[in-house]
Amino acid sequence: MMIVWTAAGICLFSFMNVLVYRLPRNMNFLTDRSRCPFCGRTLGWRDLIPVVSWLLLKGRCRYCGEKISLRYPLTELWGGICSLLCAEFWGVSRSGGIMLIFLALLTAVSQIDQETMEIPDELNALILFAAVLSLLSDGLAAAHLGGWALAGRVAGERLMGMACVSIPMFLLILAIPGAFGGGDVKLMAGIGLFLGWRRCLVSFMTAVMAGGIYGGFLVLTGRKGRKEHFAFGPFLCAGAGLAAFWGDQILSWYLGLMG
């Protein structure tokens, strides 16, 4: 079962490679055939086996010999790692599957935002949909264990998570245009609904600290000016992934330090 589960995760993240390439180019990610970005030749199934094809072809297109980005197999291998982590924390289960989809979408958002400085609305909508699925799954489980009152508390925590960061971000944009991108606000709304307010706060603070360090590095090394922007989405996604697994532990550790 674990082999099938891990293989499914690798294939899911392989599909994220498709989204990362096609969404910014306004290509249909369901019906268009996969092609080499250099020679335009249509790729067959032998060219599209996750990780394996890249290794067999030695990282080059079968037809024109151009190098295939290492990002593709690394993303697929990352999918295998995420599969194992989800199985460790939630088992091979519905909750684990929804979490794996969430992590896959975060990975796609990170890569697209890093390349284009934009987060597609389609991905934010899919993250919000995954959050709704997670809420329904956890809410029904809570209702089964402790009745609808417990399910209501679960829903309340998730809805607070949806608002607790995204609304302040939106208000900050109104006060300081350009402080965040609109896609970042939508992303945090979906992340908050998925994680709940406690883990959402951990997620955002982690992103702010990591992004601040990275931004300072860019300025100090002369790669960016003080008023130049950089992609913040990857940090929001990384913070969300970290909080998804260890957010409660991080929050408990922090509150312990505060006394």
N, C-alpha and C positions, 0 to 999 in steps of 0.2 A: 504493500500500500504506500509506503513512504517513497518508493521509487516512482510510482505513478504520480503521487502528490508533487514531488520535486520536479518531475518532467513537465507537469502541468504549469508549475510556476515559471519554469524556464520558457515555455511556449508563450505564456501570458506576457512576459517581459519582452519576448521577441516581437510580439504584436505592438508593444509600446514603441519599439524601434520604428515600426511602420507609421505610427501616429506622429512621432517626432519628425520624421522626414516629410510626411504628406500634409499635415495640418497647416504649417506655415506657407506651403505652396498651393493651398486651396485645392488639393487633389482629393478625390474620393478614396477614403481609406478602407472601404468595403468592397468596391467593385474594380478599381484599377488594378492592373497586374503589376507585380514588382519588376522593376527594371534596373539595370546598372546605371548609376547617375552619370557615368562617363561616356559610355558608348550607346546607351539607350536600348540594349538588347533585353528582351523579355527573359526573366530568370525562371528556370524550371525548378521542380521540387528538389532536385539534387543540390541546387544552389541555396536552398532556403532552410535546410535542417539546422536548427539552432546549435551554435557552437561547432558542431561536427563539420558542417560545410566550410566554415571559415578555416578550420584546421586542415582539412583535406586539400583545400585550394591554396593553402599557405598564405592566406590573407589577401588574395588577389582575385580579380574578376576572371572567370573561366574564359571569357571571349576576348577581352582587350588587354588583360594583364595589369590593369591599374590596381593600386592598393585599395583594399577595403578597410575602412576605419576600424581601429581596434575597439572603438566604442560599442560596436554591435555585439561582439561576443562577451565583452565585459558586462554589458547591460543584462545579457541573458544569464551569465554566471551569477550576477547580483540577484536575479530572480530566483535562482536555486538557493542562494543563501537566505533570502527572505522567506522562501517556502519552509526551510528548516527552522527558522526562528519562529514563524507563525505556528508551526506544528509543536514546537517546544512550549510555547506560551498558551496556546488555545487548543492544541490537538488538531488532528485531521477532522475538522468540523466546519459547520456553517459559519461560525464566528471567525475561525481561522481563515476561511476562504474569502470572506468579506474584507478582512484586514489585509490579505494578500492583494486583493484588487485595489484597495486604498493605497498601499505602498507602490504598486505598479503605476498608478495614476500620478502619484507624487514624483516618481522618477521621471515620467514623461514631462511633467510641468517643469521640473528642474532643468532638463536638457533644453527644452524649447525656450524658456526664459533666458537661459544663459546665452543662447545663440541669437535670439531676436529681440530681447528686452520686452517681450510681450507674453502674456499668458492667454491662450485661446479660450474663449467662452465655452467652447465645447468640452474642454477638459474640466473647467470649473463646474460645469453642469453635471458631468459624470461623477466628480468628487461629491457634489451635493447629493446626487442620487445614491451613491454608496453610503453616505452618511444616513440617509433616510432608511436604507435597508438595514444598516447596523442598529439604528434606533428601534425599528420594528422588531428585529431579532432579539435585542436585549430587553426591550419592553415586554415582549411576550414571555421571555424566560423569567423576568422579574414577576410578572403577573402569575405565572405558574407556581413560583416559589413563595411569594408573599402577598399575593392578591393585587388588585388594581391600584391600591394606594402606593405600593412599592413601585409599580410600573409608572405611576404619575410622577414620583420623585425622580426616576431615571429620565423621563421625558423632560422634566423641569431642568435638570442639570445639563442636559444636552442643548436645550434651547437657550439657556444662559450662556453656554459655551459659544453658541452661534453669534451671540450679541456682544459678549464681554470684551472682545478685542476688535472685531470688525467695525462696530459703531464708533468707538474712539478713533480708529484709523480714518474712517470716513469724515468725522468732524475735523480731524487734523488736516486732511486734504482741503477742506473748505477754508480753514484758517491759513494754511501754508500750502498753496498749490505746488504739486510736485513732490510733496513729502513722501507719499507712497503712490504707486500706480493703482488704477482702478481694479486691475486684475488681482493685485495683492489683497485688496479688501475682500473681493469675492472669494478668493482662495481661503482666507482666514475664516470667513463665514462657514464654508464647508468643513474646514478642519475643526472648527469649534463645535459644530453640530456632531461631528464624528467622535471627537474625543471627550466632550464635556468641558465645563469651565475650568476645572482644576488642571487637567492635563493641557488644556488650551493655553492657559497662562504660562505653564512651564515651557510649552512649545514656543510661544512668542518671545519670552525672555531669553531663551536659548538662541533663537534666531537673531535677536537684537544684539546680544553680546558677540556672537560669532560674526555677524555682519559688520559690527562696529570695528572689530579687530581687523577684518579683511579690508574694510574701507580705509582704515588708518594706514594699513600696509600699502595700499595703492597710492595714497597721497604721499607718504614718506618716500616711496621709491619713484615718484614722478610719473606713475602710469595713469593717474587720474588727477584732475584738479579738485579743489575743495568743493566746488559746486557741481561737479560732474556726477552723474548717476551711474550706478551699477545694478546688475540684476539682483534683487532681493529675494525673488521667488525661491531660488535654490536653498537659501538659509531658512525660509519659512517651512519648506518641505523637509529639510534635514531635522529641524526642530520638532516637527510633527512626528516624524518617524521615531526619533529618540523618545519623545513623550508617550507615544503609543505603547512602547515596551516598558519604559522605566519612569514614566512621568510621576506616578504615585510615590515611588521610592525617592525620586529627586525632591519632590515637594516635602515629604516627611523629613528628609535630611536637612533641607533648608529651614523648615520650621523648628527643627531641633537646634540648629545653630542660633536661631533668633531667641531661643530660650523658652 
